[in-house]
Amino acid sequence: MSDAVKTRNRWLVLPGMLFFFTAYLLLGLKEFDWQAFVMAIFVPGVFFLVTVILPKLIPADRILLTLVNFLCGLGVLVLFRLNPERGFGQAVNYAVGLVGMIGCLLIVRFWPQIKWTMPLIVIAAVGLMALPLLIGTVKNGARAWVRIAGVNFQPSEIIKVALLLVCSFMLARRMVIPTLAFAGVCLGLLFLQRDLGTAMLYYAITLILVYVSTGSLTFLSLGTLGAGAGAVIGYQMNTYVQNRVKIWQNPWDDPYGVSYQVVQSMVAMVNGGPWGTGLGLGSAKVIPEVETDFIFAAVFHEFGLIFGVCVILMFLMIFLRGVGVAMRARSKFHTLLALGCSCFIAIQTFVIIGGNINMIPLTGVTLPFLSYGGTSMVSSLCIMGLLQGVANANERGLEEDQLIAMLGEES
Amino acid sequence: MGETTYELLSLGLRYWFILLIFLTLLRAYFLMRSDRRAYLQTLRQLPDAGLIGEVVNLATGEGQPLPREGMIGASRSCDIRVPELHRREMEFVFRPGFGVKLIPIHRKHQVLIDSEPLIKGVDYALHGTVLDIRGTQLRFRLFAGLDLPMRQTAFAPEVQVSQSSFDVQEPLPIITSIPEPTPPADSTNEMEMTWQFAPLPPETFEPAPQPLIRRRRRSERKMGEDHHE
């Protein structure tokens, strides 16, 4: 990143800091809540620390960092508005996710020294993926959760990171069949867990990475056909999938029954209008699972359509920036990794926002950075960490080229 | 705070929140755009960015840019395309401090590096290395600034140097003018001369323009010291 961009990044951070300060101050003034006043100082401070000070210690793409942290802060704000305990919980999840992000950045940076652990990563990923089938708990029809030492987590969220690393590594070495085998095992286990939303994401990412690495239209065609076949089989075998398709086709058939969630979401968004109801004045709490699956509807309801579109544009910018990082990458592994990370975030965002506005049938995936959930926040930030690692490698590669050119001139 | 007051304040601040997120987006967009322009400008100053040299087909004289890693073969998707070879013949990866590691895909196909069979552990190509794949000869030309070990020539004759060679016997003649460069002698294989006849650079007669004074990084200073040693 050029020095001019590094300098002007401060002016990118200032609107975000003002936003969080004003929002928490407003929430605090509603009922003179001291917790909100503390957050009004704490959140902008953390935002500044993470987006301006942290990149001085660990080289990172500042534009990506600012956009991602804004979205994380927005998620904490909305959750705090809905339920202060959830807001604090999400802030803790964010702190853990930040550590994960730095860890993943370092993994990419030191990958040449640790790539020998790839077989261990594959074994650990398959083992973790099989864990819910052995000791998992059922939630919302899917046996995808595991409780260990009092902590609930979803292994399929964590294994997203492993999937990206494994697929990128293997496809960079033209090991297409082992890649498909690994992805196939993960998909099979997800099908057994009935976590079809995550399975769909895994499938899409694997298909994209295989196509980009091989350039084979045959693979792409077969993969698309396979996706269609999988959708049909999933529809025939699972009644809740059939219900979701019926809800999508006409949610007004049973607005107080199975379609209640989607109907309330759409009503809330319409009530928000272009400018929103106003922070603290909305009633998004009536939407079931508003803190996880319908957080976007809550944002839309209180901040309005224009704000909601800006949030979508923010995700789009993160995707475009990630694709730019992938195109500047110096090795196939880095290119595939960066592209996989960007597509993962983009597809997941599209799926959940599309479900919120009833553009596509609703699935059980979360909105990255905003939805409440420790595993979701940690995995999203870890994916960003991988992307930051590739961006960092690009910067070092360019410096190396400048050094080579200079040394070549001197000799 | 009264409900009405809070309601008015909240309704008024809606526009403020929208303005702030819009400003954030706009700023991010302009920063991305200026970063891209700076990157493209840097690339224009570094036309060989991402490359480590060139591979020349000695049979045809055709040179292809050599990236840091890739594939040699006949397929169009290969980074170094040689029609005479198999679709995917060999992979290569640049390892700083070692050279260009060559990994044949098909073990049965004999590959020679500087007339020696390619064996594991001795499979690095350096500047000037000639790779022979079933009669197709490829010469590697690597950039001068790369971190490479010194190349050991296979058939370097032993030269006996006596002490008297270093004794100055008579003063060397003063060169008053630089002789005109002569083209290379006729050779049965003109393609052995991979360097084209070219006039001497203008710096020979005029001092080169002084580079901009810039603070050298520690790695560059160290690299410079090692180079001078």
Chai-1 contact restraints between the chains, C-beta under 6 A:
chainA,res_idxA,chainB,res_idxB,connection_type,confidence,min_distance_angstrom,max_distance_angstrom,comment,restraint_id
A,M1,B,D35,contact,1.0,0.0,6.0,A-B,restraint_1
A,S2,B,A38,contact,1.0,0.0,6.0,A-B,restraint_2
A,V5,B,L31,contact,1.0,0.0,6.0,A-B,restraint_3
A,V5,B,S34,contact,1.0,0.0,6.0,A-B,restraint_4
A,V5,B,D35,contact,1.0,0.0,6.0,A-B,restraint_5
A,W11,B,R27,contact,1.0,0.0,6.0,A-B,restraint_6
A,L12,B,R27,contact,1.0,0.0,6.0,A-B,restraint_7
A,P15,B,L20,contact,1.0,0.0,6.0,A-B,restraint_8
A,P15,B,L23,contact,1.0,0.0,6.0,A-B,restraint_9
A,P15,B,T24,contact,1.0,0.0,6.0,A-B,restraint_10
A,G16,B,T24,contact,1.0,0.0,6.0,A-B,restraint_11
A,L18,B,L20,contact,1.0,0.0,6.0,A-B,restraint_12
A,F19,B,L20,contact,1.0,0.0,6.0,A-B,restraint_13
A,L26,B,L13,contact,1.0,0.0,6.0,A-B,restraint_14
A,L29,B,M1,contact,1.0,0.0,6.0,A-B,restraint_15
A,K30,B,Y6,contact,1.0,0.0,6.0,A-B,restraint_16
A,I63,B,A28,contact,1.0,0.0,6.0,A-B,restraint_17
A,I63,B,L31,contact,1.0,0.0,6.0,A-B,restraint_18
A,I63,B,M32,contact,1.0,0.0,6.0,A-B,restraint_19
A,W275,B,R14,contact,1.0,0.0,6.0,A-B,restraint_20
A,G276,B,R14,contact,1.0,0.0,6.0,A-B,restraint_21
A,G278,B,S10,contact,1.0,0.0,6.0,A-B,restraint_22
A,G278,B,L11,contact,1.0,0.0,6.0,A-B,restraint_23
A,G278,B,R14,contact,1.0,0.0,6.0,A-B,restraint_24
A,L279,B,S10,contact,1.0,0.0,6.0,A-B,restraint_25
A,G280,B,S10,contact,1.0,0.0,6.0,A-B,restraint_26
A,L281,B,S10,contact,1.0,0.0,6.0,A-B,restraint_27
A,I306,B,I18,contact,1.0,0.0,6.0,A-B,restraint_28
A,F307,B,I18,contact,1.0,0.0,6.0,A-B,restraint_29
A,C310,B,I21,contact,1.0,0.0,6.0,A-B,restraint_30
A,C310,B,L25,contact,1.0,0.0,6.0,A-B,restraint_31
A,L313,B,L25,contact,1.0,0.0,6.0,A-B,restraint_32
A,M317,B,A28,contact,1.0,0.0,6.0,A-B,restraint_33
A,R330,B,G50,contact,1.0,0.0,6.0,A-B,restraint_34
A,S331,B,E69,contact,1.0,0.0,6.0,A-B,restraint_35
A,D401,B,L46,contact,1.0,0.0,6.0,A-B,restraint_36
A,D401,B,A49,contact,1.0,0.0,6.0,A-B,restraint_37
A,I404,B,F143,contact,1.0,0.0,6.0,A-B,restraint_38
A,I404,B,G145,contact,1.0,0.0,6.0,A-B,restraint_39
A,A405,B,L46,contact,1.0,0.0,6.0,A-B,restraint_40
A,L407,B,G145,contact,1.0,0.0,6.0,A-B,restraint_41
A,G408,B,F143,contact,1.0,0.0,6.0,A-B,restraint_42
A,G408,B,A144,contact,1.0,0.0,6.0,A-B,restraint_43
A,G408,B,G145,contact,1.0,0.0,6.0,A-B,restraint_44
A,S411,B,A144,contact,1.0,0.0,6.0,A-B,restraint_45
